[in-house]
Amino acid sequence: MTAAPRDVDILPTPPMLPGLSQTSSMLEWQQDHAGFFQRAYEQLGPVFGVQLGPQQGTVLVGPRYHEFFFKEVDNRLSVPEQYRFVVPMFGEVALAATDTATRRRHVALMQSAFQGRRLSRYTEQAADETEQWLDSLGANGRFDLWNALEGLAMRIAASTLLGPEVRARIDDFRPLLADLARGMDFVLPPDLPLPKFVRRDRARRLLTEMIQPVLAERRRRSDTSPDFLQTLIDDPGVGDEGDDVLVGMALMTIFTGYITTCAQLAWALVLLLQHPAYLESVIAEVDAARTPAAPGSPPASTRPAVGGDRVPPDARLPRLEWALKEAIRLRPVMSHYARYNRTDIELDGYRLPAGWLTMLCPSVAHRLPELFTDPDRYDPERFSPGRAEDRRHPYALIGFSGGFYRCPGSAFGMNEMRVVIASLLARFDLVAPAVEPLPSFDMGVTRPTSPCIIEYRTRN
Ligand code: HEM
C-alpha cells in the first residue's frame, strides 16, 4: 500500500466532491454526517478528501483501509491532535494526552477496569438502576425516548463509575453533563467565545467542584468502594499525576460511557420495535431467561426493584445481542474516527499530506455489500453463528473503533444495552414511535431526535 517517501510529493491528493466551498461542505456535513460521507463515497470511491471547516482530511472506506488506519496509530497517524476538542472538557487525559506513554497508560487502565468481576458488578448495578426506573413508570404510559434513556444512562454511569456520593446528587449532575455534550465540537477552535463553550467551561468547573470533596473524603476514610472512581484513586500511576488528571479521567469516562451507550441504546430499541417479527423472537428469548416470580407476588408494575421475575443481568440472550450489533451496524453513533497525519503518507496512488486528518466512517463502511449481505436490510441474524458476517474481516464492524484505542468500555456498553432492553421487554408491551426519528448531531453523537414517543403498558 505504501511507497518510499521520495515518491510521495508527485502524487495527487484524494479527490473531493466538486463545487463545495469550505462553508458549504461543512454545512452539509453538519446537517447529515452519514449522508454527506455516503454521497462522497458513492461519487468518489473508497479514498476521498473532505474539507471540514479549516481542516482537510481523507476518508478511507473498507476493511483493508481500516486495518491500515488502526495499525498506523501512534506511528504515522497520531491521536492527540484530533482530541484537542476534549481538552477543555477533561484536560490532557486518555486519547488527548500528548505523551504516548501517558496516553497508553490511561487507556490500559480503563481497559482493565471494565472486565471480569468489576464488569459483572457494574452490569448488576445497571440492572438495579433499570428496575428502579421501570418501577417509577407505573402500569402504562408514554415516555420520550431520549429524555428517559438519558436520565437512566446517567444514573447508571453515576452509580457504577463515580459511586453513591455523586449518584445521590444526580439532579445537579445531569444538566452539567448535558452542557459538556453540547459544547463538544470536532471542528471549531475550542476556545472561541461561543455560548456553548462558555457553558461547557462552567460545567467542567462545577463538576470538578462536585468530585473533589468526594475524593478528599474517600482518601480520608481509606475507602474501598467498588466504583471506577476508586479504581482511579487506587491506581499508583494516575495517583502520581495529581487530582486534575484523576478528576479529568473520571469525568471523561462517565461522559463517554453515558452519551455513547444512551445513543446506541436508543437506536437499538427503535429498530427492534420497528421490526415486530424479530421483536417477538427476542421477547420469547427474554421470557425464557426470566427468573419466575414467587407465588402470590404483586403485579410487575408494583414489584420492588430486587426480586420478582427479573431477567438475570448475566442472562445469555443471543438474539438480543445480534439486534444490538445490527443497531451498531446500521446506526453507529460516532460519525467518524479521525487521526492526524504526522508525515506525508502514500496510499494506493494518493498522497495524504502531513497535517491532514485520516478518517474512517463506520456508517458507510457498515453498508458495504461485499461484507454485509443486503446491507440496508435490518437482519440481526446476519450475526448468528452460521452466518457471522462480521467475521468476514476483523475490521468489518467498527462501531467501537479498533486497534489499541478501541473503546475500553465496549463490554460494559453491550451489557448495559442488553439489561435495559431485556428488562423493558420483560415488563412492558412497547409501541414503536409513530414517525421515523431523524438523527440529531447536537450532542457529539448521532442520536434519535426528540420527541420520539414510546408507549408502554404492563404485559399480562
Ligand atoms: C454502545 C456504547 C458505546 C459505543 C458505541 C462506544 C464507542 C466508542 C468509540 C467508537 C470509541 C473510540 C473513538 C476513536 O477511536 O476515536 C470509544 C472510546 C472510548 N470509550 Fe466507548 N463506546 C461505548 C460505551 C462506552 C462505555 C460504557 C464506556 C465507559 C464505561 C466507554 C468509554 C470509552 C472511553 C474512556 C473511550 C476513550 C475516549 C477518550 O479517551 O477520549 N465507552 N468509544
Residues whose N, C-alpha, C, O or C-beta is under 5 A from the ligand:
A	BS01	HEM	V93 A94 L95 M252 T253 T256 G257 T260 T261 Q264 M334 Y337 G399 F400 S401 Y405 C407 P408 G409 S410 F412 G413
